[in-house]
Amino acid sequence: IPVSSFDYVVFGATGDLTQRKLLPALYQRFRDGQIPESSRIIGASRTELGTEDFRARARDALLSFVPAGDIDEAKLRGFLDHLFYVAVDALGEDGWGELKRMLDERPDRIRPFYLATSPDLYGAICRSLDRHGLIGENTRVVLEKPIGKDLKSARAINDAVGAVFPESQIFRIDHYLGKETVQNLLALRFANTIFERLWNADVIDHVQITVGETVGVEGRAGYYDTSGALRDMVQNHILQLLCLTAMESPISLDADSVRDEKLKVLRALKPITAADVQTVTVRGQYAAGAVGGQPVTGYQTDLGDHPSSRTETFVALKLEVRTWRWAGVPFYVRTGKRLPKKHSEIVVQFRASPFSIFPSESFGREPNRLVIRLQPEEGMKLEVMTKDPGPGGMRLRPTNLDISFEEAFKQRYPDAYERLLMDVVRGNATLFMRRDEVEVAWAWADTLLKAWAERPEPPRPYAAGSWGPTAAIALIERDGRTWHEEL
Ligand code: BG6
């Protein structure tokens, strides 16, 4: 279904995010016929470029980052015709007049401003948009993460943007919310009767969330070393996954109903203070090793030999959601760079059956597990105990009720940005974060960062290509549980 005509203005147009994610996502939407012909995508950044140069760069980016099978030369050319470029100095006056002239040509358009720049510039860009009269009823602003690096800086950004845009026009992206399988969590929980009845501490033993990556810091060492895994992945993506898993049913799918429920989960998260930091948290930093058979260097070398960096590239945490529904159910989460494979999943492990009628040689009582595979190989499976076929007696083993989304739907899985970029045009903020969510998540993260800062020991080294420091295994095994083994 086509969206309304728009002028999408992308600040940071020559940057990595625009080239890798935003342009490919917009191309895919164009290829699917969702973008009306008269729409424009206007790149803006400080670099002096003409529209033709920008189109040539965009073409290279699309050829690199769109799967070859999705490149259709006629569509590609058609898409490039929608691209324009204006050199704009975010901190000065240059270029704003030209941008205004272009936008004034079509004042009735939906006009999203996507800020794919450093967050330090968000306030300045918003003030300039206001000063140049570019904000109206049809405008929206999209903020990429990170929104700050702690509560104080997040508030400063939110204040600066909020001084110019009302909250209803601010779209804070967490691209995990645009992933198909993450949205599927809502369908799983609230469009089926079987799970929701069991979704509580009476039946669930614990929940695990793993987001594993094989990449290291790549070209982002400057940013990453001031961030670390807690700020980069946990404060946003992992807490959002936890919210969707743990929240109560919203009264509808409208943006505020969903966000109100997520906010309650964030508020119920037990802060991790200095007293329990050693028992419920593990920080790691990758050392040299091998990923997928390829030798790779350690984090300190990736930074350009920086032996004193204490930034964590891996985190494992045991979290508590202090509500009636979840009292006593731990949420174990872990994420890291340079792990053995790119693999993200949520595992809901049910309590073991209370008593076994089967003889012990039947191979025990594996608990049921619901495994939600977020990426890759998106799908879901429920591990159930079954009888081994054959006359050999009542021997039990776990087997899977397994849904592979690729097989079930036989269609391309859109990238998260495709959905989110179009939701901005539609004005649907359900999959975006509200100011209070971001700030409560930062308040929680700040407490943990402060507790870590008080400790003398650096993050524990782990070999690239392993599942993090052994202490992460101990974190869960101390409780008589194990990380989901299929990983
Ligand atoms: C980003 C982080 O938000 O998410 C990156 O800044 C991380 O460090 C990326 O690599 C992971 O996203 P995805 O979609 O590849 O799982």
Residues whose N, C-alpha, C, O or C-beta is under 5 A from the ligand:
A	BS01	BG6	D232
